Amino acid sequence: MKIYTKKSVQKLPISLEKAWEFLSSPGNLKTITPDYMGFHILSGADRPMFPGQIIQYIVTPIAGIKTKWVTEITHVKDKEYFVDEQRFGPYALWHHKHFLKEIPGGVEMEDIIDYKLPFGKLGELVHPILVAPKLKEIFNYRREKLTELFGEFDEANTKNATLKQDILN
C-alpha cells in the first residue's frame, strides 16, 4: 500500500498571468502531453477552470490500451495553485498539485503528484520498471514542450539582474 510522490519544478521566462492562463486551461493539457498517449478530452474542458469541474479524457498510456480517465478540479486559487484528483482511471490514487510563483525573470512552476498504484504488491513491483519511467518521460516531454512554447529560462541573466537591482537599492 505504498504511496509515491513525483515532484517537478520548472522556471519559465513569462509572466505569472501568461503562465496561469495557459496552465489553468484544461484544453492545453493535450499540447503538453506526448502524442503517443492518444490524449483526447471527452468533456468538461469547455469552461475556465473551477472547483468541482469534472474533466473526462481518453489516454493510451501503455501498449495501445485506451483508458478512460476522469479528474475533478478540487481546489483553485487564482494565479497561485490548482489541484486535480482522479475520480476514475488507471491509479488507485492520483492527487496532483500545480503551484505557480512569480520569480525574478519569470515564473516557477511546481508539480507535486501523490499517487498509488492498483494491484497491491504487483503494482509495487511494476512501479520502478514501468510507471516511474513513464511519468519521468511524460514530465520531460512537458518540460521540453513548455520551453519550446515559452523559451528557456536564463538563470545567469536573472541572477545578474537581481544582483544589479540589489546594488542600486
DSSP file (Angstrom, degrees, kcal/mol; ACC not computed):
  #  RESIDUE AA STRUCTURE BP1 BP2  ACC     N-H-->O    O-->H-N    N-H-->O    O-->H-N    TCO  KAPPA ALPHA  PHI   PSI    X-CA   Y-CA   Z-CA
    1    1 A M              0   0    0      0, 0.0     2,-0.3     0, 0.0   120,-0.0   0.000 360.0 360.0 360.0  47.9    0.0    0.0    0.0
    2    2 A K        -     0   0    0    118,-0.1     2,-0.5   115,-0.1   115,-0.5  -0.572 360.0-152.1 -82.1 137.2    2.8    2.4   -0.9
    3    3 A I        -     0   0    0     -2,-0.3     2,-0.2   113,-0.1   113,-0.2  -0.951  15.3-156.0-108.0 126.5    2.1    6.0   -1.9
    4    4 A Y  E     -A  115   0A   0    111,-3.2   111,-2.6    -2,-0.5     2,-0.4  -0.635   2.5-149.9 -99.8 156.3    4.6    7.5   -4.3
    5    5 A T  E     -A  114   0A   0     -2,-0.2     2,-0.4   109,-0.2   109,-0.2  -0.997   7.4-169.7-129.2 132.7    5.4   11.2   -4.8
    6    6 A K  E     -A  113   0A   0    107,-2.5   107,-2.9    -2,-0.4     2,-0.4  -0.986   9.3-171.1-119.2 127.6    6.7   12.8   -8.0
    7    7 A K  E     +A  112   0A   0     -2,-0.4     2,-0.3   105,-0.2   105,-0.2  -0.932   6.6 178.2-120.6 145.4    7.9   16.4   -8.0
    8    8 A S  E     -A  111   0A   0    103,-2.2   103,-3.0    -2,-0.4     2,-0.4  -0.987   5.1-172.3-145.5 133.9    8.8   18.6  -10.9
    9    9 A V  E     +A  110   0A   0     -2,-0.3     2,-0.3   101,-0.2   101,-0.2  -0.994   9.5 171.2-128.2 134.5   10.0   22.2  -10.9
   10   10 A Q  E     -A  109   0A   0     99,-2.4    99,-3.5    -2,-0.4     2,-0.4  -0.998  20.0-148.3-143.1 139.6   10.4   24.4  -14.0
   11   11 A K  E     -A  108   0A   0     -2,-0.3   142,-0.5    97,-0.2    97,-0.2  -0.887  15.6-170.1-106.6 138.9   11.1   28.0  -14.5
   12   12 A L  E     -A  107   0A   0     95,-2.7    95,-2.5    -2,-0.4     2,-1.5  -0.971  29.2-126.3-129.2 144.3    9.8   29.9  -17.5
   13   13 A P  S    S+     0   0    0      0, 0.0     2,-0.3     0, 0.0    93,-0.2  -0.275  77.3  98.8 -85.2  52.7   10.6   33.4  -18.7
   14   14 A I  S    S-     0   0    0     -2,-1.5    -2,-0.2    93,-0.1   136,-0.0  -0.856  78.3 -88.9-132.4 166.7    6.9   34.5  -18.8
   15   15 A S     >  -     0   0    0     -2,-0.3     4,-2.4     1,-0.1     5,-0.2  -0.310  33.8-116.0 -72.7 159.1    4.6   36.5  -16.6
   16   16 A L  H  > S+     0   0    0      1,-0.2     4,-2.7     2,-0.2     5,-0.2   0.890 117.1  54.7 -59.2 -40.7    2.5   34.9  -13.9
   17   17 A E  H  > S+     0   0    0      2,-0.2     4,-2.6     1,-0.2    -1,-0.2   0.919 109.4  45.7 -61.4 -44.8   -0.6   35.9  -15.8
   18   18 A K  H  > S+     0   0    0      2,-0.2     4,-2.0     1,-0.2     5,-0.2   0.905 113.6  49.4 -67.1 -40.9    0.5   34.2  -19.0
   19   19 A A  H  X S+     0   0    0     -4,-2.4     4,-3.0     2,-0.2     5,-0.3   0.936 113.3  46.3 -62.3 -46.1    1.6   31.0  -17.2
   20   20 A W  H  X S+     0   0    0     -4,-2.7     4,-2.5     1,-0.2    -2,-0.2   0.925 109.5  54.4 -63.1 -44.8   -1.7   30.8  -15.3
   21   21 A E  H  < S+     0   0    0     -4,-2.6    -1,-0.2    -5,-0.2    -2,-0.2   0.900 117.0  37.1 -56.2 -42.9   -3.7   31.5  -18.5
   22   22 A F  H >< S+     0   0    0     -4,-2.0     3,-1.1    -5,-0.2     6,-0.3   0.954 120.5  42.8 -75.5 -51.1   -2.0   28.6  -20.3
   23   23 A L  H 3< S+     0   0    0     -4,-3.0    -2,-0.2     1,-0.3    -3,-0.2   0.770 111.2  53.2 -73.6 -26.7   -1.7   26.0  -17.4
   24   24 A S  T 3< S+     0   0    0     -4,-2.5    25,-0.7    -5,-0.3    -1,-0.3   0.417  86.7  93.8 -90.0   4.1   -5.1   26.5  -15.9
   25   25 A S    X   -     0   0    0     -3,-1.1     3,-2.2    -5,-0.2     4,-0.4  -0.854  66.2-154.5 -95.3 109.3   -6.8   25.9  -19.2
   26   26 A P  G >  S+     0   0    0      0, 0.0     3,-1.6     0, 0.0     4,-0.4   0.805  90.5  66.2 -54.5 -31.1   -7.7   22.2  -19.4
   27   27 A G  G >  S+     0   0    0     18,-0.3     3,-0.6     1,-0.3     4,-0.4   0.744  92.0  62.3 -63.2 -22.6   -7.7   22.2  -23.2
   28   28 A N  G <> S+     0   0    0     -3,-2.2     4,-1.1    -6,-0.3     3,-0.4   0.581  79.5  84.3 -80.6  -9.1   -3.9   23.0  -23.2
   29   29 A L  G <4 S+     0   0    0     -3,-1.6     3,-0.4    -4,-0.4    -1,-0.2   0.873  85.4  57.1 -60.8 -35.9   -3.1   19.6  -21.5
   30   30 A K  T X4 S+     0   0    0     -3,-0.6     3,-1.3    -4,-0.4    -1,-0.2   0.882 100.8  58.2 -61.1 -37.6   -3.2   17.9  -24.9
   31   31 A T  T 34 S+     0   0    0     -3,-0.4    -1,-0.2    -4,-0.4    -2,-0.2   0.833 111.0  40.8 -62.2 -33.7   -0.5   20.3  -26.1
   32   32 A I  T 3< S+     0   0    0     -4,-1.1    -1,-0.3    -3,-0.4    -2,-0.2   0.139  98.9  89.5-105.9  20.3    1.9   19.3  -23.3
   33   33 A T  S <  S-     0   0    0     -3,-1.3     6,-0.1    -4,-0.1     5,-0.1  -0.956  88.4-101.4-115.0 134.3    1.2   15.5  -23.4
   34   34 A P    >   -     0   0    0      0, 0.0     3,-1.7     0, 0.0     5,-0.4  -0.226  26.5-127.5 -55.3 139.9    3.2   13.2  -25.8
   35   35 A D  G >  S+     0   0    0      1,-0.3     3,-2.4     2,-0.2     4,-0.1   0.851 104.6  66.9 -57.1 -38.0    1.3   12.3  -28.9
   36   36 A Y  G 3  S+     0   0    0      1,-0.3    -1,-0.3     2,-0.1    28,-0.2   0.681  87.6  70.2 -61.8 -15.5    1.7    8.6  -28.4
   37   37 A M  G <  S-     0   0    0     -3,-1.7    23,-3.8    22,-0.1    -1,-0.3   0.548  97.1-138.1 -79.8  -5.0   -0.5    8.8  -25.4
   38   38 A G    <   -     0   0    0     -3,-2.4     2,-0.2    21,-0.2    -2,-0.1   0.854  29.2-170.1  55.3  37.3   -3.5    9.4  -27.6
   39   39 A F        +     0   0    0     -5,-0.4     2,-0.4    -4,-0.1    20,-0.2  -0.425  12.9 167.1 -67.8 126.4   -4.8   12.1  -25.2
   40   40 A H  E     -B   58   0A   0     18,-2.1    18,-2.3    -2,-0.2     2,-0.5  -0.970  30.7-136.5-144.9 125.1   -8.3   13.2  -26.0
   41   41 A I  E     -B   57   0A   0     -2,-0.4    16,-0.3    16,-0.2     3,-0.1  -0.702  17.6-176.9 -82.7 125.7  -10.6   15.3  -23.9
   42   42 A L  E     -     0   0A   0     14,-3.1     2,-0.3    -2,-0.5    15,-0.2   0.848  62.0 -24.0 -88.5 -40.4  -14.2   13.9  -24.0
   43   43 A S  E    S+B   56   0A   0     13,-1.4    13,-2.5     1,-0.0    -1,-0.3  -0.990 102.6  56.1-165.3 161.4  -15.9   16.5  -21.8
   44   44 A G  S    S+     0   0    0     -2,-0.3     3,-0.3    11,-0.2    -1,-0.0   0.388  75.3  95.4  96.5  -1.7  -15.5   19.2  -19.2
   45   45 A A        +     0   0    0      1,-0.2   -18,-0.3    11,-0.1     4,-0.1   0.157  53.7  97.7-105.6  18.9  -12.8   21.4  -20.7
   46   46 A D  S    S+     0   0    0    -20,-0.1    -1,-0.2     2,-0.1     0, 0.0   0.408  81.3  48.8 -89.7   2.5  -15.3   23.9  -22.2
   47   47 A R  S    S-     0   0    0     -3,-0.3     3,-0.1     3,-0.0     6,-0.0  -0.918  97.1 -85.2-134.5 160.4  -15.0   26.5  -19.4
   48   48 A P        -     0   0    0      0, 0.0   -23,-0.1     0, 0.0    -2,-0.1  -0.342  68.2 -78.7 -60.0 152.2  -12.3   28.2  -17.4
   49   49 A M        +     0   0    0    -25,-0.7    -4,-0.0    -4,-0.1   -25,-0.0  -0.208  60.2 165.9 -58.8 138.9  -11.1   26.0  -14.5
   50   50 A F    >   -     0   0    0     -3,-0.1     3,-1.9    25,-0.0    23,-0.3  -0.987  44.4 -87.1-150.6 152.0  -13.2   26.0  -11.4
   51   51 A P  T 3  S+     0   0    0      0, 0.0    23,-0.2     0, 0.0     3,-0.1  -0.380 115.6  27.8 -60.3 134.8  -13.5   23.9   -8.2
   52   52 A G  T 3  S+     0   0    0     21,-3.7     2,-0.2     1,-0.3    22,-0.1   0.301  84.0 146.0  95.4  -8.4  -15.8   20.9   -8.8
   53   53 A Q  E <   - C   0  73A   0     -3,-1.9    20,-2.7    20,-0.5     2,-0.5  -0.436  36.3-152.8 -65.3 129.6  -15.1   20.8  -12.5
   54   54 A I  E     - C   0  72A   0     18,-0.2     2,-0.4    -2,-0.2    18,-0.2  -0.920  11.4-171.2-105.7 127.5  -15.1   17.2  -13.9
   55   55 A I  E     - C   0  71A   0     16,-2.8    16,-2.6    -2,-0.5     2,-0.4  -0.979   5.9-158.1-122.5 129.7  -12.9   16.5  -16.9
   56   56 A Q  E     +BC  43  70A   0    -13,-2.5   -14,-3.1    -2,-0.4   -13,-1.4  -0.912  17.1 172.8-111.1 133.9  -13.1   13.2  -18.8
   57   57 A Y  E     -BC  41  69A   0     12,-2.9    12,-2.3    -2,-0.4     2,-0.4  -0.854  28.8-138.9-129.7 163.2  -10.2   12.0  -21.0
   58   58 A I  E     +BC  40  68A   0    -18,-2.3   -18,-2.1    -2,-0.3     2,-0.3  -0.998  29.8 177.1-117.2 131.6   -9.2    9.0  -23.0
   59   59 A V  E     - C   0  67A   0      8,-2.7     8,-3.2    -2,-0.4   -21,-0.2  -0.948  27.0-154.0-131.0 155.0   -5.5    8.2  -22.7
   60   60 A T  E     +     0   0A   0    -23,-3.8     4,-0.3    -2,-0.3     6,-0.2  -0.699  28.7 160.7-124.9  76.7   -3.4    5.4  -24.2
   61   61 A P  E     +     0   0A   0      0, 0.0     2,-0.4     0, 0.0    -1,-0.1   0.841  60.4  24.3 -72.9 -34.3   -0.5    5.1  -21.6
   62   62 A I  E >  S- C   0  65A   0      3,-0.5     3,-2.3   -25,-0.1   -25,-0.0  -0.993 122.5 -18.0-141.6 132.0    0.8    1.6  -22.4
   63   63 A A  T 3  S-     0   0    0     -2,-0.4     3,-0.1     1,-0.3    -1,-0.1   0.750 114.5 -63.4  52.5  34.4    0.8   -0.8  -25.3
   64   64 A G  T 3  S+     0   0    0     -4,-0.3     2,-0.7     1,-0.2    -1,-0.3   0.637  91.9 148.0  70.5  13.6   -2.1    0.9  -27.2
   65   65 A I  E <   -C   62   0A   0     -3,-2.3    -3,-0.5    -5,-0.0     2,-0.2  -0.742  41.8-140.3 -87.0 114.2   -4.5    0.2  -24.4
   66   66 A K  E     -     0   0A   0     -2,-0.7     2,-0.4    -6,-0.2    -6,-0.2  -0.541  22.0-173.3 -76.5 136.9   -7.1    3.0  -24.2
   67   67 A T  E     -C   59   0A   0     -8,-3.2    -8,-2.7    -2,-0.2     2,-0.4  -0.993  21.8-131.9-133.1 136.0   -8.1    4.1  -20.7
   68   68 A K  E     -C   58   0A   0     -2,-0.4     2,-0.4   -10,-0.2   -10,-0.2  -0.725  24.8-168.9 -84.7 136.7  -10.8    6.5  -19.6
   69   69 A W  E     -C   57   0A   0    -12,-2.3   -12,-2.9    -2,-0.4     2,-0.5  -0.994   5.5-170.6-130.2 126.1   -9.6    9.0  -17.0
   70   70 A V  E     -CD  56  88A   0     18,-3.4    17,-3.8    -2,-0.4    18,-1.7  -0.974   9.7-179.6-119.1 123.3  -11.9   11.2  -15.0
   71   71 A T  E     -CD  55  86A   0    -16,-2.6   -16,-2.8    -2,-0.5     2,-0.4  -0.882  16.2-148.7-120.7 155.1  -10.4   14.0  -12.9
   72   72 A E  E     -CD  54  85A   0     13,-2.8    13,-2.5    -2,-0.3     2,-0.9  -0.981  16.6-134.4-119.2 133.6  -12.0   16.6  -10.7
   73   73 A I  E     +CD  53  84A   0    -20,-2.7   -21,-3.7    -2,-0.4   -20,-0.5  -0.787  32.2 174.3 -81.3 110.4  -10.5   20.1  -10.1
   74   74 A T  E     +     0   0A   0      9,-1.9     2,-0.4    -2,-0.9    -1,-0.2   0.786  57.4  23.2 -95.2 -28.9  -10.9   20.2   -6.3
   75   75 A H  E     + D   0  83A   0      8,-0.9     8,-2.2   -25,-0.1     2,-0.3  -0.999  56.8 177.1-141.2 140.9   -9.1   23.5   -5.5
   76   76 A V  E     + D   0  82A   0     -2,-0.4     2,-0.5     6,-0.2     6,-0.2  -0.966   6.7 178.5-143.2 126.4   -8.3   26.6   -7.4
   77   77 A K  E >>  - D   0  81A   0      4,-3.0     3,-2.6    -2,-0.3     4,-2.0  -0.958  45.8-107.2-125.2 112.4   -6.6   29.8   -6.1
   78   78 A D  T 34 S-     0   0    0     -2,-0.5     4,-0.1     1,-0.3    -2,-0.0  -0.026  94.0  -8.3 -46.7 126.3   -6.2   32.3   -9.0
   79   79 A K  T 34 S+     0   0    0      1,-0.1    -1,-0.3   -62,-0.1     3,-0.1   0.615 130.4  67.9  61.3  17.1   -2.6   32.6  -10.2
   80   80 A E  T <4 S-     0   0    0     -3,-2.6    20,-3.0     1,-0.3     2,-0.3   0.645 102.8 -31.0-125.9 -52.9   -1.3   30.5   -7.3
   81   81 A Y  E  <  -DE  77  99A   0     -4,-2.0    -4,-3.0    18,-0.2    -1,-0.3  -0.994  38.4-165.2-163.6 161.5   -2.4   26.9   -7.5
   82   82 A F  E     -DE  76  98A   0     16,-1.7    16,-2.8    -2,-0.3     2,-0.4  -0.971  13.9-146.9-148.5 158.4   -4.9   24.3   -8.5
   83   83 A V  E     -DE  75  97A   0     -8,-2.2    -9,-1.9    -2,-0.3    -8,-0.9  -0.984   7.2-167.6-128.6 132.7   -5.4   20.6   -7.6
   84   84 A D  E     -DE  73  96A   0     12,-2.5    12,-3.1    -2,-0.4     2,-0.4  -0.968   6.2-168.9-118.4 141.4   -6.7   17.8   -9.8
   85   85 A E  E     -DE  72  95A   0    -13,-2.5   -13,-2.8    -2,-0.4     2,-0.3  -0.985  24.9-117.3-127.8 136.7   -7.7   14.4   -8.4
   86   86 A Q  E     +D   71   0A   0      8,-2.1     8,-0.3    -2,-0.4   -15,-0.3  -0.537  27.4 176.7 -70.5 132.5   -8.5   11.3  -10.3
   87   87 A R  E    S+     0   0A   0    -17,-3.8     2,-0.3     1,-0.4   -16,-0.2   0.663  76.8   5.7-103.2 -28.7  -12.1   10.1   -9.8
   88   88 A F  E    S+D   70   0A   0    -18,-1.7   -18,-3.4     0, 0.0    -1,-0.4  -0.958  94.5  79.1-153.5 135.6  -11.8    7.2  -12.2
   89   89 A G  S    S-     0   0    0     -2,-0.3   -20,-0.1   -20,-0.2   -21,-0.1  -0.997  84.5 -37.6 159.5-160.1   -8.8    5.9  -14.1
   90   90 A P  S    S+     0   0    0      0, 0.0     2,-0.3     0, 0.0   -21,-0.1   0.616 105.0  71.6 -76.9 -13.5   -5.6    3.9  -14.0
   91   91 A Y        -     0   0    0     26,-0.1    26,-0.2     1,-0.1    -2,-0.2  -0.707  68.8-141.6-104.1 153.5   -4.4    4.8  -10.5
   92   92 A A  S    S+     0   0    0     24,-2.2     2,-0.3     1,-0.3    25,-0.2   0.789  98.9   9.8 -75.4 -29.2   -5.7    3.8   -7.1
   93   93 A L  E     + F   0 116A   0     23,-1.6    23,-2.0    -3,-0.0    -1,-0.3  -0.977  64.8 173.4-148.9 136.7   -4.9    7.3   -6.0
   94   94 A W  E     + F   0 115A   0     -2,-0.3    -8,-2.1    -8,-0.3     2,-0.4  -0.888   5.7 166.7-145.9 113.5   -3.9   10.4   -8.0
   95   95 A H  E     -EF  85 114A   0     19,-2.4    19,-2.6    -2,-0.3     2,-0.6  -0.960  12.7-173.8-131.4 110.5   -3.6   13.8   -6.3
   96   96 A H  E     -EF  84 113A   0    -12,-3.1   -12,-2.5    -2,-0.4     2,-0.5  -0.925   5.9-167.0-118.9 114.9   -1.8   16.4   -8.5
   97   97 A K  E     -EF  83 112A   0     15,-3.1    15,-2.3    -2,-0.6     2,-0.5  -0.864   2.6-164.2-101.7 131.7   -1.0   19.9   -7.1
   98   98 A H  E     -EF  82 111A   0    -16,-2.8   -16,-1.7    -2,-0.5     2,-0.4  -0.971  10.2-173.8-116.9 116.6    0.1   22.6   -9.5
   99   99 A F  E     -EF  81 110A   0     11,-3.2    11,-2.5    -2,-0.5     2,-0.4  -0.894   6.8-167.5-113.4 142.2    1.8   25.7   -7.9
  100  100 A L  E     + F   0 109A   0    -20,-3.0     2,-0.4    -2,-0.4     9,-0.2  -0.983   7.5 178.0-125.8 140.6    2.9   28.9   -9.6
  101  101 A K  E     - F   0 108A   0      7,-1.8     7,-3.2    -2,-0.4     2,-0.3  -0.989  28.6-124.2-144.5 131.0    5.1   31.5   -8.1
  102  102 A E  E     + F   0 107A   0     -2,-0.4     5,-0.3     5,-0.2   -87,-0.1  -0.576  37.4 173.3 -72.9 133.9    6.4   34.8   -9.6
  103  103 A I  E >   - F   0 106A   0      3,-2.2     3,-2.3    -2,-0.3     2,-0.1  -0.892  45.9 -70.3-133.5 163.7   10.2   35.0   -9.5
  104  104 A P  T 3  S+     0   0    0      0, 0.0     3,-0.1     0, 0.0    54,-0.1  -0.384 123.1  12.7 -56.2 126.2   12.7   37.5  -10.9
  105  105 A G  T 3  S-     0   0    0      1,-0.2     2,-0.3    -2,-0.1    49,-0.2   0.460 134.6 -35.1  87.0   1.6   12.7   37.0  -14.7
  106  106 A G  E <  S- F   0 103A   0     -3,-2.3    -3,-2.2   -93,-0.2     2,-0.3  -0.940  83.4 -43.2 160.4-135.7    9.6   34.9  -14.9
  107  107 A V  E     -AF  12 102A   0    -95,-2.5   -95,-2.7    -2,-0.3     2,-0.5  -0.983  31.5-140.9-140.9 146.7    7.6   32.2  -13.1
  108  108 A E  E     -AF  11 101A   0     -7,-3.2    -7,-1.8    -2,-0.3     2,-0.4  -0.950  16.8-161.7-110.1 128.0    8.4   29.0  -11.2
  109  109 A M  E     -AF  10 100A   0    -99,-3.5   -99,-2.4    -2,-0.5     2,-0.4  -0.894   6.2-172.3-106.5 136.3    6.0   26.1  -11.7
  110  110 A E  E     -AF   9  99A   0    -11,-2.5   -11,-3.2    -2,-0.4     2,-0.4  -0.995   4.2-167.5-130.7 129.2    6.0   23.2   -9.3
  111  111 A D  E     -AF   8  98A   0   -103,-3.0  -103,-2.2    -2,-0.4     2,-0.4  -0.945   3.8-176.2-111.2 133.9    4.0   20.0   -9.7
  112  112 A I  E     -AF   7  97A   0    -15,-2.3   -15,-3.1    -2,-0.4     2,-0.5  -0.979   5.2-174.2-129.9 119.5    3.6   17.6   -6.8
  113  113 A I  E     -AF   6  96A   0   -107,-2.9  -107,-2.5    -2,-0.4     2,-0.5  -0.959   9.2-168.5-117.8 124.6    1.8   14.3   -7.5
  114  114 A D  E     +AF   5  95A   0    -19,-2.6   -19,-2.4    -2,-0.5     2,-0.3  -0.956  25.0 165.6-106.4 126.9    0.9   11.8   -4.8
  115  115 A Y  E     -AF   4  94A   0   -111,-2.6  -111,-3.2    -2,-0.5     2,-0.4  -0.978  27.5-158.8-145.8 155.7   -0.2    8.5   -6.4
  116  116 A K  E     - F   0  93A   0    -23,-2.0   -24,-2.2    -2,-0.3   -23,-1.6  -0.991  20.6-132.6-133.1 140.2   -0.8    4.9   -5.6
  117  117 A L        -     0   0    0   -115,-0.5     3,-0.4    -2,-0.4   -26,-0.1  -0.603  20.0-120.6 -91.1 152.9   -0.9    2.0   -8.0
  118  118 A P  S    S+     0   0    0      0, 0.0     5,-0.1     0, 0.0    -1,-0.1  -0.257  85.8  53.3 -76.7 176.3   -3.6   -0.6   -8.1
  119  119 A F  S >> S-     0   0    0      3,-0.1     3,-1.6     4,-0.1     4,-0.7   0.668  90.3-125.5  72.7  21.7   -3.0   -4.3   -7.7
  120  120 A G  H 3> S+     0   0    0     -3,-0.4     4,-1.8     1,-0.3     3,-0.2  -0.141  87.3   7.5  54.1-125.4   -1.1   -4.2   -4.3
  121  121 A K  H 3> S+     0   0    0      1,-0.2     4,-2.1     2,-0.2    -1,-0.3   0.830 130.3  57.5 -62.8 -34.3    2.3   -5.9   -4.4
  122  122 A L  H <> S+     0   0    0     -3,-1.6     4,-1.9     2,-0.2    -1,-0.2   0.920 106.3  49.7 -62.6 -43.1    2.1   -6.4   -8.2
  123  123 A G  H  X S+     0   0    0     -4,-0.7     4,-1.2     1,-0.2    -2,-0.2   0.905 110.0  51.0 -60.0 -41.7    1.7   -2.6   -8.7
  124  124 A E  H  < S+     0   0    0     -4,-1.8    -1,-0.2     1,-0.2    -2,-0.2   0.854 108.3  53.1 -64.7 -34.5    4.7   -2.0   -6.4
  125  125 A L  H  < S+     0   0    0     -4,-2.1     4,-0.4     1,-0.2    -1,-0.2   0.884 112.4  42.6 -67.9 -39.1    6.7   -4.5   -8.5
  126  126 A V  H  X>S+     0   0    0     -4,-1.9     4,-2.5     1,-0.2     5,-1.1   0.642  93.6  86.1 -84.0 -12.9    6.0   -2.8  -11.8
  127  127 A H  I  <>S+     0   0    0     -4,-1.2     5,-2.9     1,-0.2    -1,-0.2   0.937  91.8  40.9 -54.1 -54.4    6.4    0.8  -10.4
  128  128 A P  I  45S+     0   0    0      0, 0.0    -1,-0.2     0, 0.0    -2,-0.1   0.752 123.6  38.7 -71.2 -20.7   10.2    1.0  -10.9
  129  129 A I  I  45S+     0   0    0     -4,-0.4    -2,-0.2    -3,-0.3    -3,-0.1   0.670 135.2   8.1-101.6 -17.5   10.2   -0.7  -14.3
  130  130 A L  I  X5S+     0   0    0     -4,-2.5     4,-1.4    -3,-0.1    -3,-0.2   0.696 126.2  38.7-126.9 -56.0    7.1    0.7  -15.9
  131  131 A V  I  ><S+     0   0    0     -5,-1.1     4,-2.7     2,-0.2     5,-0.2   0.956 113.9  47.5 -74.8 -52.9    5.3    3.5  -14.1
  132  132 A A  H  ><S+     0   0    0     -5,-2.9     4,-2.2     1,-0.2     5,-0.2   0.922 115.0  46.6 -58.5 -46.4    8.1    5.7  -12.7
  133  133 A P  H  > S+     0   0    0      0, 0.0     4,-2.3     0, 0.0    -1,-0.2   0.881 112.2  51.7 -63.5 -35.0   10.0    5.8  -16.0
  134  134 A K  H  X S+     0   0    0     -4,-1.4     4,-2.4     2,-0.2    -2,-0.2   0.925 110.5  47.3 -67.4 -44.0    6.8    6.6  -17.9
  135  135 A L  H  X S+     0   0    0     -4,-2.7     4,-2.5     2,-0.2     5,-0.2   0.901 111.9  51.0 -63.2 -40.1    6.0    9.5  -15.5
  136  136 A K  H  X S+     0   0    0     -4,-2.2     4,-2.3    -5,-0.2    -2,-0.2   0.922 110.8  49.0 -61.5 -43.8    9.5   10.8  -15.9
  137  137 A E  H  X S+     0   0    0     -4,-2.3     4,-2.2     2,-0.2    -2,-0.2   0.906 111.1  49.6 -62.0 -43.7    9.2   10.6  -19.7
  138  138 A I  H  X S+     0   0    0     -4,-2.4     4,-2.3     1,-0.2    -2,-0.2   0.915 113.2  45.7 -64.2 -43.8    5.9   12.5  -19.6
  139  139 A F  H  X S+     0   0    0     -4,-2.5     4,-2.3     2,-0.2    -1,-0.2   0.832 110.7  53.3 -72.7 -30.5    7.3   15.2  -17.4
  140  140 A N  H  X S+     0   0    0     -4,-2.3     4,-2.4    -5,-0.2    -1,-0.2   0.909 110.5  48.1 -64.8 -41.4   10.4   15.5  -19.5
  141  141 A Y  H  X S+     0   0    0     -4,-2.2     4,-2.8     2,-0.2    -2,-0.2   0.930 111.1  50.6 -61.6 -45.3    8.2   15.9  -22.6
  142  142 A R  H  X S+     0   0    0     -4,-2.3     4,-2.6     1,-0.2     5,-0.2   0.910 109.8  50.3 -59.6 -44.5    6.2   18.5  -20.8
  143  143 A R  H  X S+     0   0    0     -4,-2.3     4,-2.1     1,-0.2    -1,-0.2   0.932 113.2  45.8 -60.1 -47.6    9.4   20.4  -19.8
  144  144 A E  H  X S+     0   0    0     -4,-2.4     4,-2.4     1,-0.2    -2,-0.2   0.905 113.3  49.3 -63.4 -42.4   10.6   20.4  -23.4
  145  145 A K  H  X S+     0   0    0     -4,-2.8     4,-2.4     2,-0.2    -2,-0.2   0.910 111.1  48.5 -66.1 -43.1    7.3   21.5  -24.8
  146  146 A L  H  X S+     0   0    0     -4,-2.6     4,-2.7     2,-0.2     5,-0.3   0.881 112.3  49.5 -65.4 -37.2    6.9   24.4  -22.3
  147  147 A T  H  X S+     0   0    0     -4,-2.1     4,-2.6    -5,-0.2    -2,-0.2   0.906 110.9  50.2 -65.9 -41.2   10.4   25.5  -23.1
  148  148 A E  H  < S+     0   0    0     -4,-2.4    -2,-0.2     1,-0.2    -1,-0.2   0.897 116.7  41.7 -61.6 -41.0    9.6   25.3  -26.9
  149  149 A L  H  < S+     0   0    0     -4,-2.4    -2,-0.2    -5,-0.1    -1,-0.2   0.877 132.8  17.9 -74.7 -39.1    6.4   27.3  -26.3
  150  150 A F  H  < S-     0   0    0     -4,-2.7    -3,-0.2     1,-0.2    -2,-0.2   0.513 106.7-110.6-118.8  -8.0    7.7   30.0  -23.9
  151  151 A G     <  -     0   0    0     -4,-2.6     2,-0.3    -5,-0.3    -1,-0.2  -0.173  41.0 -56.5  99.7 166.3   11.5   29.9  -24.1
  152  152 A E        -     0   0    0   -140,-0.1     2,-0.4    -4,-0.1  -140,-0.1  -0.657  49.8-122.1 -84.6 134.4   14.4   28.9  -22.0
  153  153 A F        -     0   0    0   -142,-0.5     2,-1.1    -2,-0.3  -142,-0.1  -0.658  20.9-142.9 -76.3 128.0   14.7   30.5  -18.5
  154  154 A D     >  +     0   0    0     -2,-0.4     4,-2.0     1,-0.2     5,-0.2  -0.765  21.3 179.2 -98.9  93.0   18.1   32.3  -18.3
  155  155 A E  H  > S+     0   0    0     -2,-1.1     4,-2.3     1,-0.2    -1,-0.2   0.884  78.5  52.4 -60.4 -42.8   19.2   31.7  -14.7
  156  156 A A  H  > S+     0   0    0      1,-0.2     4,-2.4     2,-0.2    -1,-0.2   0.937 111.2  44.7 -64.0 -48.5   22.5   33.6  -15.1
  157  157 A N  H  > S+     0   0    0      1,-0.2     4,-2.5     2,-0.2    -1,-0.2   0.871 112.7  52.8 -64.4 -36.0   20.9   36.8  -16.5
  158  158 A T  H  X S+     0   0    0     -4,-2.0     4,-2.3     2,-0.2    -1,-0.2   0.916 110.0  47.2 -65.7 -42.9   18.2   36.7  -13.9
  159  159 A K  H  X S+     0   0    0     -4,-2.3     4,-2.6     2,-0.2    -2,-0.2   0.911 113.1  49.3 -64.4 -41.8   20.8   36.4  -11.1
  160  160 A N  H  X S+     0   0    0     -4,-2.4     4,-2.6     2,-0.2    -2,-0.2   0.914 112.0  48.0 -63.3 -43.1   22.8   39.3  -12.6
  161  161 A A  H  X S+     0   0    0     -4,-2.5     4,-2.3     2,-0.2    -2,-0.2   0.898 112.9  48.2 -64.9 -40.5   19.8   41.5  -13.0
  162  162 A T  H  X S+     0   0    0     -4,-2.3     4,-2.5     2,-0.2    -2,-0.2   0.913 112.0  49.6 -65.8 -42.9   18.7   40.7   -9.4
  163  163 A L  H  X S+     0   0    0     -4,-2.6     4,-2.2     2,-0.2    -2,-0.2   0.924 111.1  49.0 -61.8 -45.2   22.2   41.5   -8.1
  164  164 A K  H  X S+     0   0    0     -4,-2.6     4,-2.2     1,-0.2    -1,-0.2   0.908 111.5  49.7 -60.7 -42.1   22.3   44.8  -10.0
  165  165 A Q  H  X S+     0   0    0     -4,-2.3     4,-1.7     1,-0.2    -1,-0.2   0.904 109.7  51.1 -63.6 -41.5   18.9   45.7   -8.6
  166  166 A D  H  < S+     0   0    0     -4,-2.5    -1,-0.2     1,-0.2    -2,-0.2   0.888 110.1  49.8 -62.0 -39.5   20.1   44.9   -5.1
  167  167 A I  H  < S+     0   0    0     -4,-2.2    -2,-0.2     1,-0.2    -1,-0.2   0.898 110.0  50.6 -66.0 -41.1   23.2   47.1   -5.6
  168  168 A L  H  <        0   0    0     -4,-2.2    -1,-0.2     1,-0.3    -2,-0.2   0.812 360.0 360.0 -67.2 -30.6   21.1   50.0   -6.8
  169  169 A N     <        0   0    0     -4,-1.7    -1,-0.3    -5,-0.2    -2,-0.2   0.474 360.0 360.0 -81.2 360.0   18.7   49.8   -3.9
